[in-house]
Amino acid sequence: MKKILLVVIALVGAYFTYEQSPQIRNGLSTSHAANAEIYQAISEQRTAFQVEGSGRVARLLSDDNDGSRHQRFILELETGQTLLVAHNIDVAPRVNGLNRGDKVSFFGEYEWNERGGLIHWTHRDTRGNHVAGWIEHNGERYQ
């Protein structure tokens, strides 16, 4: 009986989480809700899911030129949590004029790591196998 009750509670909790997290259903949500989803994913060490969010540039990093070239920067969410953004500049244009403190919105794939995680796939998939992502900065979309 206890096992059945635990399963029912887990199912009800999953249902309400699903209803409160539209980005799980369709990849879209408000930035606040999406950032909350990322924060939860960090605490649960979940990985490999599409998410939309936004934050402020905390640090600009040098490009990663090993293999596919990536523009890299650290984004700070409203929660204070930071994420590494790795934007493939072999597929998508570089985000122009990016400065510390700038607001950036994104849609990409979240990957957990011990530092909070990273966002990648912020571009189209040239093979058409992965959902297209993007970065928005100063009213311009980069994908």
matplotlib code that plots the C-alpha trace (Angstrom):
import matplotlib.pyplot as plt

x = [0.0, 2.8, 4.5, 1.2, 0.8, 4.4, 3.8, 0.6, 2.4, 5.3, 2.8, 0.9, 4.1, 5.3, 2.0, 2.2, 5.8, 4.9, 2.0, 4.2, 7.1, 5.9, 9.5, 9.5, 6.4, 7.3, 10.7, 9.2, 8.5, 9.1, 12.7, 11.9, 10.3, 13.0, 15.8, 14.0, 14.0, 17.8, 18.3, 16.3, 18.3, 21.5, 20.4, 19.3, 22.3, 19.9, 21.4, 20.7, 17.5, 16.4, 15.7, 15.1, 16.3, 18.2, 20.8, 23.6, 27.1, 29.4, 32.6, 33.8, 36.1, 38.5, 37.1, 37.5, 39.3, 39.8, 37.6, 34.5, 35.1, 32.9, 32.4, 32.3, 31.0, 29.7, 26.1, 24.7, 21.0, 18.6, 19.3, 23.0, 23.8, 26.3, 26.4, 29.0, 27.6, 29.4, 28.0, 29.3, 30.7, 31.4, 27.7, 26.2, 27.4, 29.4, 27.4, 28.5, 29.3, 28.9, 30.0, 30.1, 26.7, 24.7, 21.4, 21.4, 18.5, 19.0, 17.4, 19.8, 20.7, 21.6, 24.3, 25.0, 28.5, 30.0, 30.2, 26.5, 26.4, 26.7, 24.4, 25.2, 23.3, 22.5, 22.5, 20.7, 21.7, 23.1, 22.0, 18.5, 18.7, 18.6, 16.2, 17.6, 18.7, 19.6, 21.0, 19.4, 21.4, 20.4, 17.4, 19.3, 18.9, 22.0, 21.4]
y = [0.0, 2.4, 1.7, 2.6, 5.8, 6.8, 6.1, 8.2, 11.1, 10.9, 10.9, 13.9, 15.8, 15.0, 16.2, 19.5, 20.0, 19.4, 21.8, 24.5, 24.0, 24.9, 24.7, 21.0, 20.7, 23.0, 24.6, 28.0, 29.9, 33.1, 33.8, 33.6, 30.2, 28.9, 30.2, 28.4, 25.2, 25.6, 26.2, 23.0, 21.1, 22.2, 21.0, 17.7, 17.4, 16.8, 17.3, 17.3, 19.2, 22.3, 25.4, 29.1, 31.7, 34.9, 36.6, 39.1, 38.6, 38.2, 37.5, 37.3, 34.4, 33.7, 31.7, 28.0, 27.2, 23.5, 21.7, 23.7, 27.3, 28.6, 32.1, 31.7, 33.8, 33.4, 34.3, 35.1, 34.2, 36.1, 33.5, 34.3, 31.0, 31.2, 29.2, 28.9, 29.7, 28.1, 29.5, 27.8, 30.5, 28.0, 27.6, 30.9, 34.4, 35.8, 37.8, 41.3, 44.0, 41.7, 43.4, 42.6, 43.4, 43.0, 41.2, 38.0, 35.7, 32.2, 29.0, 26.0, 22.7, 22.7, 20.3, 20.0, 20.2, 20.9, 24.6, 25.0, 23.9, 25.1, 26.1, 25.0, 24.3, 28.0, 27.7, 25.8, 22.2, 22.0, 18.3, 19.0, 16.4, 18.8, 21.5, 24.9, 27.3, 31.0, 33.9, 37.3, 40.4, 44.1, 43.1, 40.9, 37.1, 35.0, 31.5]
z = [0.0, 0.8, -2.5, -4.4, -2.4, -3.2, -6.9, -6.9, -5.1, -7.6, -10.5, -9.2, -8.6, -12.1, -13.5, -11.7, -12.7, -16.3, -16.1, -14.6, -17.1, -20.6, -21.9, -21.3, -23.6, -26.4, -25.8, -25.0, -21.8, -20.0, -19.0, -15.3, -15.6, -17.8, -15.5, -12.7, -14.7, -15.3, -11.5, -10.8, -13.4, -11.7, -8.3, -9.8, -12.1, -15.1, -18.5, -22.3, -22.7, -24.6, -22.6, -23.1, -20.7, -20.2, -18.1, -18.0, -19.4, -16.4, -18.3, -21.8, -22.6, -25.4, -28.4, -28.2, -31.5, -30.9, -33.5, -34.3, -33.2, -30.4, -29.0, -25.2, -22.3, -18.8, -18.3, -14.9, -14.3, -12.0, -9.4, -9.3, -10.9, -13.8, -17.1, -19.8, -23.2, -26.1, -29.4, -32.5, -34.8, -37.6, -38.1, -36.7, -36.8, -33.8, -31.4, -32.2, -29.6, -26.7, -23.4, -19.7, -18.2, -21.5, -21.4, -23.5, -24.2, -25.5, -26.7, -26.6, -25.0, -21.4, -20.2, -16.4, -15.0, -11.5, -12.3, -13.1, -16.6, -20.2, -23.0, -26.5, -29.8, -30.0, -33.8, -36.6, -37.2, -40.7, -40.9, -39.7, -36.8, -33.8, -32.9, -33.9, -31.1, -31.0, -29.0, -28.9, -28.0, -28.6, -30.6, -33.0, -33.2, -34.0, -35.2]

ax = plt.figure().add_subplot(projection="3d")
ax.plot(x, y, z, "-o")
ax.set_aspect("equal")
plt.show()
